[in-house]
Amino acid sequence: MADNPQMIDVSQKDIAVRTAAARGAIVLGTESCEALRDGKCKKGDVLTTARLAAVGAAKQTPQIIPLCHPVLIESVKVDFDLDENAQSVTATVTVKSQGKTGVEMEALCGVCLACLTIYDMLKYTGKAMTIQEVCLLEKTGGKSGDYKRNN
């Protein structure tokens, strides 16, 4: 293990189109789920705010994670799925870039901030919400090749 943290040298890598998709869920509880479903959150539109947070997090990842390279983000797509039976929201964030390093961390940061924003906006309804199952779904491009999660 290296003694000192260091940013990896990507100067010799080729520029390539790179994508990454990540997913995470937040289990809300009855009151939170109803407030979200009915559009009655005191702070405003929960999913629109969470979408903006996810985009902002993807763009700011190098400021959040110390050794991430700054990358030119070309697109961020954020999708939400409200499951009323499970009283949960699943967030999926897909990031695209052309560069010398991947965008997995940007997609994962986006998912985490989307879920944290949902928590923040609905915490007045109860604080027992749980963020879970944050994972990389797939990535494309780069020297290490493509990856697709099996489950």
C-alpha positions, -999 to +999 in steps of 0.1 A: +000+000+000+013+035-009+023+056+021+012+089+005-021+095-013-015+106-049-035+113-080-030+088-107-011+100-138-035+098-168-014+119-192-006+089-214-042+076-217-062+081-248-093+103-249-124+081-251-161+084-247-169+072-212-202+066-195-212+054-161-246+046-145-252+042-107-282+035-086-293+039-050-325+039-031-340+056-001-366+039+020-390+067+032-417+054+055-454+061+053-456+098+060-426+107+039-439+086+010-473+103+012-458+138+013-437+130-018-465+113-037-490+141-030-465+169-037-470+183-002-434+187+010-429+219+030-396+227+012-410+223-023-406+198-052-386+170-038-376+152-070-368+183-089-345+195-061-329+160-059-323+160-096-305+194-094-285+181-065-274+150-084-263+170-114-244+194-092-227+166-073-216+149-105-201+182-116-184+188-083-170+153-076-133+163-078-140+189-050-157+162-028-133+133-034-097+144-030-080+123-057-106+124-084-095+141-117-116+170-130-134+158-161-156+176-186-191+163-180-211+163-212-243+150-198-260+139-166-293+121-167-312+115-135-342+092-132-364+084-102-387+055-095-412+059-066-423+024-053-453+031-031-455-005-019-419-005-007-422+032+003-390+039-015-374+060-042-347+046-065-324+071-081-304+063-112-277+087-124-260+083-158-229+105-166-212+109-200-178+124-208-150+123-233-117+122-215-088+103-201-105+089-170-139+074-162-170+090-146-180+062-122-174+084-092-194+112-107-224+089-112-220+075-076-218+110-061-248+120-080-269+091-066-257+097-031-266+134-032-300+127-048-308+104-019-294+128+007-315+156-007-346+135-006-338+128+031-332+165+038-364+176+022-385+150+040-368+146+073-395+167+090-418+137+084-395+113+103-358+106+105-359+068+101-353+069+064-326+046+051-303+051+021-293+018+007-280-003-023-258+024-038-239+007-066-223+011-100-246-004-126-223-001-156-195+018-172-182+020-207-149+032-223-114+033-213-085+009-209-102-013-183-131-019-207-168-021-201-185-033-169-221-043-163-234-054-129-249-089-130-278-083-105 
